Amino acid sequence: MTLHLAVALDGAGWHPAAWRAEGAQPDRLFTAGYWAELVLEAERGLLDWVTFEDSLGLQSARFDGPDERLDQVRGRLDAVLLAASLAPLTSRIGLIPTTSVTHTEPFHVAIGIASLDYASRGRAGWRPRVSARPDEAAHFGRREFPPIDLASPQVAELFAEASDAVEVVRRLWDSWEDDAEIRDAATGRFIDRDRLHYIDFEGRFFKVKGPSITPRPPQGQPLVTSLGHNTAPYEFAARGADVLYITPQDRDDARRITEEVRAAEATVGRTGPSLKVFADLVVFLGGHKARLDDLDGGALESDAHIFEGTPAELADLLLDWRPAGLDGYRLRPGVLPHDLAAITQGLVPELQARGAFRKAYETADLRGRLGLARPGSRYARAS
Amino acid sequence: MTKQIHLAAHFPGVNNTTVWSDPRSGSQIDFDSFRHLAQTAERGKFDFFFLAEGLRLREMKGRIHDLDVVGRPESLTVLAALAAVTTRLGLAATVNSTFNEPYEVARRLASLDHLSGGRAAWNVVTSWDAFTGENFRRGGYLAESDRYTRAAEFLQTVRELWDSWAPDAITAKDGQFIRPGGISTFHHDGLHFTITGRFNVPRPPQGHPVIIQAGDSEEGRDFAAASADVIFSRHSKLEEGRAFYKDVKSRLARYGREPGDLKILPAVTYVLGDTQEEAERHAAEIRRAQVSPQTAISFLEGIWGRDLSAYDPDGPLPDIEPDLGKGVSEGRAQFRGDRGAVAAKWRALAAEKNLSIRELVIETAAPQTFVGTAATVAEQINTFVQTDAADGFIFVPHLTPGGLDDLVDKVVPLLQEKGVFRADYTGPTLRDHLGLKTKEL
């Protein structure tokens, strides 16, 4: 079976000094052309999907709030709109933007991702993200968040709220049955309103009535993917996601985490297909990391394992870790476009030669690529 | 001096004027429909493409209204996709200021402006109804009287966010990505929003995306005169158009603005024929298709405020009187106002002309704005603009997605021949098309 390979795109790459690398295009980071070239390259490499980072505050070298550094990339385009702008230019690759579920209305997320699914003909996914940073909350002025303490009950509450947001989004996607549009001239009805449904969600944090204003997206349920580093996000993913990105440091760690993920699925009583587990890796395939570390004033730190080497060595690692329970990998290129091209033109042929990666796209839609069936609407009655 | 006309294309809406029963009617949701209409508008060198918004499905008698086209995408997402398949066309999204927050709207519009190379526009609308609010976690908390103060403060806040990045904030050389002082901290402390921090999208290519506003009340006109670049008006008759135009333009000086700083674009419809008679026949057929028997009863129920499903649409008006209580429709604007007076007027009209229910509803619907041959329609459009009833128009087709094909193929070339409409785009941004200056800091 083919390995699944996704790529995470962000700015000039995942090294904070990537914009200073040879071949970087720092003056084009906010243009459509820059992103189109990257995603077309990823599609030429037959990758499963690309993800787009986003946040509701400026990037920072600190995890808990803004910093004053001027020597790193600051600023991002809205990830849903960025993904949408790439949809008509591509035909197979999945497009997965990140959105906040802490501050962004789930109704807006649901119609945005559904619209991306229409614009891409069934290649949309979504990465919901919890925002715990106090500075992001101050950009909205509706709530005050204390300084981040990952062990605090407040963070657990944010994950509980995020789970409700994902549930609302998924219900809204199902709120129109697939055959709701009837265009029946005899009765003058455009829709059969019995096939549209109020979602009537009421939780501890908010309620949402529905139905969506957007018909059911082409995939029915676009692919929901999330990133996690410990139990709370694993359980969050087990409740609402299709794919989980994890950050193991080695093969044994990968095995330990996948076991913990399976336990989280049992804890929350997950039904349906089990989570597809992807390991995140930061990858440098050009020997430029040391120079960038010097420029940035210190060695790169990351939540994910940092790989440096050749495409063949990376292929070795991917195949070595895979039996630990991994369905695939999400690679975070250290430098763009260099490390992306090294993935598509170096790693991919290497894996293909070993019989471990597809030689052509076999499905048009994103769910199908993971072997996930198109689900019927939860509201559809047997007729 | 001869004025240059501005033209915009409105994607067909979710009301009875969009005819879905016609065999040529395509999907209201497939991306190809949006692509077709946008590319048609760009072929016709239009200023911009416009998407409306409604964040809750309309209801009649407590149930979802099922007679009209329904089901729309999120406007900014579709426009971002259209940015990739157009090169010059402006892209205008309606985004509600009640059910959004300034930080998100500012970054999404700035993002669209970057992705389109300076072609974004925002139609600022404000709702106050708790009905729509039920789809949002913060609900419908706005008093109707607060809607303009909130919209004005929302827009002001969004502009503060756009302005918080200097145009040259990104240097990206000599080890410095952002120049010192390139990004300022914003502080907004107002009635509706109290926010502080740093914005995270660079200043948009247009400085500020184009602002569109549709209000017609005194407050709405002042809001537009103070803050908007384009007014989307409802005044599509020559005389009332001139009065509106004069009134709004005269308000601009109070805000230190020139008459050319605000473009007035009424929403209009059109029907073409090879002869005047043929065009009028088509126009009558379209009006009839827009009011199906079921739609006629639904309209009557909206005015009467009660269930009239037992009545024959081809028969006379009901004997029973309107129920002037809370009404039966939710989420549509046309039934606000004095229903008793409308009902009395309708009775008189039906009696005078001996009209059935359906004939009456067709009779009371607004006629198409421009009906005639390509030559007469081009002439009417030009007269409208040259006599200061408008600066141009937002065309609302009745068919998806081909509803502007013949306008672009037959009328636009005549306007170009007259020298009153661009033969090609002269600049890359929507502000260029509209003759508006880039917003400087």
Interface residues (C-beta under 8 A of the other chain):
Chain A: W19 R20 P26 D27 F30 T31 A32 A36 S55 L56 G57 L58 Q59 P66 L70 D71 Q72 V73 R74 G75 R76 L77 D78 V80 L81 L82 A84 S85 L86 A87 P88 L89 H103 T104 E105 P106 F107 H108 I111 G112 A114 S115 L116 Y118 A119 R121 D135 E136 A138 H139 F140 G141 R142 W176 E181 R183 A185 T187 G188 R189 F190 I191 D192 R193 L196 F205 F206 K207 V208 K209 G210 P211 I213 T214 P215 L295
Chain B: W20 S21 I29 D30 F31 R35 G54 L55 R56 L57 R63 I64 H65 D66 L67 D68 V69 V70 G71 R72 P73 E74 L76 T77 V78 A80 A81 L82 A83 A84 V85 F99 N100 E101 Y103 E104 R107 R108 S111 L112 H114 L115 S116 G117 E134 N135 F136 R137 R138 W165 I170 A172 G175 Q176 F177 I178 R179 P180 G182 I183 F193 T194 I195 T196 G197 R198 F199 N200 V201 P202 S292 P293 Q294 T295
